[in-house]
């Protein structure tokens, strides 16, 4: 029951991630080289990566909740994508992007950088734990780590993101 509670929280957080529709959340993130070559702003790059988080966590959450059939290979691919991208958006929280009107990042990102870094570390650690649990191929083994990923998202959003 507790896992279901965390998963429900995770779903509500995912709906806020990126602030975009479900359809637009299905887009894959740009690869880093391509993103650096085009004229996207740092905020655009962050948004694209956060949409990727939303997409992959959504796939896993639907399986964990029983809304879609559990497919260990699809789950593994989603966690692998999340793991690869989990370290990417943070480089785009530049001081120059702080005044971008698209940004939903609060000034605390820059005024409390050590705390922001701690939230990032908690998220990447939670994703790594989820990746390890996923290797078992057992859905029950991934429910708590998946909820922990969601909690790490919520914790950061509460302090560093506008609603």
MIMIGU-742709 format. One record per residue (C-alpha): residue number from 1; residue in three letters; x, y, z. Coordinates in Angstrom, 2 decimals. Example, Ala and Ser with C-alpha at 12.3 -4.5 7.8 and 13.67 -1.06 7.14 Angstrom:
<filos>
<filo resi="1" resn="Ala" east="12.30" north="-4.50" up="7.80"/>
<filo resi="2" resn="Ser" east="13.67" north="-1.06" up="7.14"/>
</filos>
This chain:
<filos>
<filo resi="1" resn="Unk" east="0.00" north="0.00" up="0.00"/>
<filo resi="2" resn="Unk" east="2.85" north="2.37" up="0.85"/>
<filo resi="3" resn="Unk" east="4.40" north="1.80" up="-2.59"/>
<filo resi="4" resn="Unk" east="1.10" north="2.68" up="-4.24"/>
<filo resi="5" resn="Unk" east="1.10" north="5.93" up="-2.26"/>
<filo resi="6" resn="Unk" east="4.59" north="6.81" up="-3.50"/>
<filo resi="7" resn="Unk" east="3.74" north="5.84" up="-7.04"/>
<filo resi="8" resn="Unk" east="0.64" north="8.07" up="-6.94"/>
<filo resi="9" resn="Unk" east="2.82" north="10.96" up="-5.75"/>
<filo resi="10" resn="Unk" east="5.26" north="10.19" up="-8.53"/>
<filo resi="11" resn="Unk" east="2.52" north="10.34" up="-11.14"/>
<filo resi="12" resn="Unk" east="1.35" north="13.72" up="-9.90"/>
<filo resi="13" resn="Unk" east="4.91" north="15.04" up="-10.03"/>
<filo resi="14" resn="Unk" east="5.36" north="13.71" up="-13.52"/>
<filo resi="15" resn="Unk" east="2.34" north="15.63" up="-14.71"/>
<filo resi="16" resn="Unk" east="4.11" north="18.81" up="-13.59"/>
<filo resi="17" resn="Unk" east="7.48" north="17.93" up="-15.13"/>
<filo resi="18" resn="Unk" east="8.16" north="20.07" up="-18.13"/>
<filo resi="19" resn="Unk" east="4.67" north="21.57" up="-17.99"/>
<filo resi="20" resn="Unk" east="3.82" north="20.04" up="-21.36"/>
<filo resi="21" resn="Unk" east="1.06" north="17.84" up="-22.68"/>
<filo resi="22" resn="Unk" east="1.30" north="14.06" up="-22.68"/>
<filo resi="23" resn="Unk" east="1.75" north="14.12" up="-26.45"/>
<filo resi="24" resn="Unk" east="4.73" north="16.48" up="-26.29"/>
<filo resi="25" resn="Unk" east="6.20" north="14.44" up="-23.43"/>
<filo resi="26" resn="Unk" east="6.61" north="11.53" up="-25.86"/>
<filo resi="27" resn="Unk" east="9.45" north="13.27" up="-27.68"/>
<filo resi="28" resn="Unk" east="12.90" north="11.89" up="-27.10"/>
<filo resi="29" resn="Unk" east="15.53" north="14.21" up="-25.70"/>
<filo resi="30" resn="Unk" east="18.18" north="15.55" up="-28.04"/>
<filo resi="31" resn="Unk" east="21.53" north="13.88" up="-27.74"/>
<filo resi="32" resn="Unk" east="24.08" north="16.15" up="-26.10"/>
<filo resi="33" resn="Unk" east="26.14" north="16.78" up="-29.24"/>
<filo resi="34" resn="Unk" east="23.10" north="17.72" up="-31.31"/>
<filo resi="35" resn="Unk" east="21.69" north="19.91" up="-28.55"/>
<filo resi="36" resn="Unk" east="24.95" north="21.83" up="-28.29"/>
<filo resi="37" resn="Unk" east="25.07" north="22.42" up="-32.03"/>
<filo resi="38" resn="Unk" east="21.64" north="23.96" up="-32.46"/>
<filo resi="39" resn="Unk" east="20.32" north="27.25" up="-31.16"/>
<filo resi="40" resn="Unk" east="18.33" north="25.90" up="-28.23"/>
<filo resi="41" resn="Unk" east="18.69" north="27.81" up="-25.01"/>
<filo resi="42" resn="Unk" east="19.91" north="26.16" up="-21.83"/>
<filo resi="43" resn="Unk" east="16.32" north="26.21" up="-20.59"/>
<filo resi="44" resn="Unk" east="15.14" north="24.45" up="-23.77"/>
<filo resi="45" resn="Unk" east="17.76" north="21.76" up="-23.18"/>
<filo resi="46" resn="Unk" east="16.68" north="21.31" up="-19.55"/>
<filo resi="47" resn="Unk" east="13.03" north="21.06" up="-20.56"/>
<filo resi="48" resn="Unk" east="13.80" north="18.43" up="-23.21"/>
<filo resi="49" resn="Unk" east="15.69" north="16.31" up="-20.71"/>
<filo resi="50" resn="Unk" east="13.01" north="16.67" up="-18.04"/>
<filo resi="51" resn="Unk" east="10.43" north="15.53" up="-20.61"/>
<filo resi="52" resn="Unk" east="12.61" north="12.49" up="-21.17"/>
<filo resi="53" resn="Unk" east="12.55" north="11.83" up="-17.41"/>
<filo resi="54" resn="Unk" east="8.77" north="12.15" up="-17.43"/>
<filo resi="55" resn="Unk" east="8.38" north="9.77" up="-20.35"/>
<filo resi="56" resn="Unk" east="10.60" north="7.04" up="-18.90"/>
<filo resi="57" resn="Unk" east="9.31" north="7.31" up="-15.34"/>
<filo resi="58" resn="Unk" east="5.78" north="7.24" up="-16.74"/>
<filo resi="59" resn="Unk" east="6.47" north="3.97" up="-18.57"/>
<filo resi="60" resn="Unk" east="7.83" north="2.40" up="-15.39"/>
<filo resi="61" resn="Unk" east="5.09" north="3.77" up="-13.15"/>
<filo resi="62" resn="Unk" east="2.32" north="2.41" up="-15.38"/>
<filo resi="63" resn="Unk" east="3.90" north="-1.02" up="-15.11"/>
<filo resi="64" resn="Unk" east="4.43" north="-0.72" up="-11.36"/>
<filo resi="65" resn="Unk" east="0.78" north="0.28" up="-10.89"/>
<filo resi="66" resn="Unk" east="-0.47" north="-2.55" up="-13.12"/>
<filo resi="67" resn="Unk" east="-1.90" north="-0.09" up="-15.66"/>
<filo resi="68" resn="Unk" east="0.17" north="-1.79" up="-18.36"/>
<filo resi="69" resn="Unk" east="1.63" north="-5.28" up="-18.42"/>
<filo resi="70" resn="Unk" east="5.07" north="-5.61" up="-16.93"/>
<filo resi="71" resn="Unk" east="7.68" north="-6.13" up="-19.62"/>
<filo resi="72" resn="Unk" east="11.14" north="-6.48" up="-18.08"/>
<filo resi="73" resn="Unk" east="12.87" north="-5.46" up="-21.32"/>
<filo resi="74" resn="Unk" east="10.80" north="-2.29" up="-21.76"/>
<filo resi="75" resn="Unk" east="11.23" north="-1.43" up="-18.09"/>
<filo resi="76" resn="Unk" east="14.99" north="-1.99" up="-18.39"/>
<filo resi="77" resn="Unk" east="15.20" north="0.27" up="-21.45"/>
<filo resi="78" resn="Unk" east="13.26" north="3.02" up="-19.64"/>
<filo resi="79" resn="Unk" east="15.53" north="2.82" up="-16.59"/>
<filo resi="80" resn="Unk" east="18.64" north="2.75" up="-18.80"/>
<filo resi="81" resn="Unk" east="17.46" north="5.89" up="-20.62"/>
<filo resi="82" resn="Unk" east="16.67" north="7.58" up="-17.32"/>
<filo resi="83" resn="Unk" east="20.05" north="6.60" up="-15.93"/>
<filo resi="84" resn="Unk" east="21.94" north="7.95" up="-18.96"/>
<filo resi="85" resn="Unk" east="20.06" north="11.24" up="-18.89"/>
<filo resi="86" resn="Unk" east="20.02" north="11.64" up="-15.09"/>
<filo resi="87" resn="Unk" east="23.32" north="13.52" up="-15.12"/>
<filo resi="88" resn="Unk" east="22.59" north="15.72" up="-18.12"/>
<filo resi="89" resn="Unk" east="20.22" north="18.64" up="-17.32"/>
<filo resi="90" resn="Unk" east="22.23" north="20.08" up="-14.46"/>
<filo resi="91" resn="Unk" east="24.91" north="21.53" up="-16.74"/>
<filo resi="92" resn="Unk" east="22.19" north="23.72" up="-18.26"/>
<filo resi="93" resn="Unk" east="21.38" north="25.50" up="-15.00"/>
<filo resi="94" resn="Unk" east="23.66" north="28.34" up="-15.97"/>
<filo resi="95" resn="Unk" east="23.59" north="31.80" up="-14.43"/>
<filo resi="96" resn="Unk" east="22.67" north="33.16" up="-17.86"/>
<filo resi="97" resn="Unk" east="19.53" north="31.00" up="-17.90"/>
<filo resi="98" resn="Unk" east="18.32" north="32.35" up="-14.56"/>
<filo resi="99" resn="Unk" east="16.40" north="35.19" up="-16.22"/>
<filo resi="100" resn="Unk" east="14.96" north="33.18" up="-19.12"/>
<filo resi="101" resn="Unk" east="11.17" north="33.61" up="-19.06"/>
<filo resi="102" resn="Unk" east="10.65" north="29.92" up="-19.92"/>
<filo resi="103" resn="Unk" east="12.53" north="28.83" up="-16.83"/>
<filo resi="104" resn="Unk" east="10.58" north="27.51" up="-13.88"/>
<filo resi="105" resn="Unk" east="13.74" north="27.35" up="-11.78"/>
<filo resi="106" resn="Unk" east="13.62" north="29.50" up="-8.69"/>
<filo resi="107" resn="Unk" east="16.49" north="31.86" up="-7.79"/>
<filo resi="108" resn="Unk" east="17.39" north="29.42" up="-4.99"/>
<filo resi="109" resn="Unk" east="19.07" north="27.23" up="-7.63"/>
<filo resi="110" resn="Unk" east="21.81" north="29.84" up="-7.81"/>
<filo resi="111" resn="Unk" east="21.65" north="31.29" up="-4.29"/>
<filo resi="112" resn="Unk" east="21.82" north="27.84" up="-2.62"/>
<filo resi="113" resn="Unk" east="24.03" north="25.85" up="-4.99"/>
<filo resi="114" resn="Unk" east="25.23" north="23.34" up="-2.38"/>
<filo resi="115" resn="Unk" east="21.67" north="22.38" up="-1.49"/>
<filo resi="116" resn="Unk" east="20.75" north="22.15" up="-5.19"/>
<filo resi="117" resn="Unk" east="23.77" north="19.89" up="-5.77"/>
<filo resi="118" resn="Unk" east="22.65" north="17.72" up="-2.87"/>
<filo resi="119" resn="Unk" east="19.21" north="17.31" up="-4.48"/>
<filo resi="120" resn="Unk" east="20.88" north="16.36" up="-7.77"/>
<filo resi="121" resn="Unk" east="23.05" north="13.80" up="-5.99"/>
<filo resi="122" resn="Unk" east="19.99" north="12.33" up="-4.24"/>
<filo resi="123" resn="Unk" east="18.21" north="11.99" up="-7.59"/>
<filo resi="124" resn="Unk" east="21.13" north="10.38" up="-9.43"/>
<filo resi="125" resn="Unk" east="21.69" north="8.03" up="-6.49"/>
<filo resi="126" resn="Unk" east="18.01" north="7.04" up="-6.48"/>
<filo resi="127" resn="Unk" east="18.17" north="6.39" up="-10.23"/>
<filo resi="128" resn="Unk" east="21.30" north="4.24" up="-9.79"/>
<filo resi="129" resn="Unk" east="19.54" north="2.23" up="-7.07"/>
<filo resi="130" resn="Unk" east="16.54" north="1.75" up="-9.35"/>
<filo resi="131" resn="Unk" east="18.83" north="0.58" up="-12.15"/>
<filo resi="132" resn="Unk" east="20.41" north="-1.99" up="-9.84"/>
<filo resi="133" resn="Unk" east="17.00" north="-3.23" up="-8.66"/>
<filo resi="134" resn="Unk" east="15.78" north="-3.49" up="-12.25"/>
<filo resi="135" resn="Unk" east="18.49" north="-6.02" up="-13.08"/>
<filo resi="136" resn="Unk" east="16.59" north="-8.62" up="-11.07"/>
<filo resi="137" resn="Unk" east="13.75" north="-8.56" up="-13.61"/>
<filo resi="138" resn="Unk" east="11.28" north="-8.69" up="-10.70"/>
<filo resi="139" resn="Unk" east="8.61" north="-5.97" up="-10.61"/>
<filo resi="140" resn="Unk" east="8.25" north="-6.14" up="-6.83"/>
<filo resi="141" resn="Unk" east="11.95" north="-5.33" up="-6.44"/>
<filo resi="142" resn="Unk" east="11.63" north="-2.03" up="-8.33"/>
<filo resi="143" resn="Unk" east="8.55" north="-0.51" up="-6.72"/>
<filo resi="144" resn="Unk" east="10.27" north="1.10" up="-3.72"/>
<filo resi="145" resn="Unk" east="13.31" north="2.34" up="-5.67"/>
<filo resi="146" resn="Unk" east="10.94" north="3.80" up="-8.29"/>
<filo resi="147" resn="Unk" east="8.99" north="5.57" up="-5.53"/>
<filo resi="148" resn="Unk" east="12.30" north="6.88" up="-4.15"/>
<filo resi="149" resn="Unk" east="13.11" north="8.39" up="-7.55"/>
<filo resi="150" resn="Unk" east="9.74" north="10.14" up="-7.47"/>
<filo resi="151" resn="Unk" east="10.36" north="11.39" up="-3.95"/>
<filo resi="152" resn="Unk" east="13.73" north="12.82" up="-4.99"/>
<filo resi="153" resn="Unk" east="12.00" north="14.69" up="-7.85"/>
<filo resi="154" resn="Unk" east="9.35" north="16.03" up="-5.48"/>
<filo resi="155" resn="Unk" east="11.92" north="17.14" up="-2.92"/>
<filo resi="156" resn="Unk" east="13.85" north="19.16" up="-5.48"/>
<filo resi="157" resn="Unk" east="10.74" north="20.65" up="-7.10"/>
<filo resi="158" resn="Unk" east="9.43" north="21.82" up="-3.71"/>
<filo resi="159" resn="Unk" east="12.53" north="23.92" up="-3.12"/>
<filo resi="160" resn="Unk" east="13.85" north="24.84" up="-6.54"/>
<filo resi="161" resn="Unk" east="10.94" north="24.96" up="-9.02"/>
<filo resi="162" resn="Unk" east="7.96" north="27.25" up="-9.52"/>
<filo resi="163" resn="Unk" east="4.59" north="25.55" up="-9.53"/>
</filos>
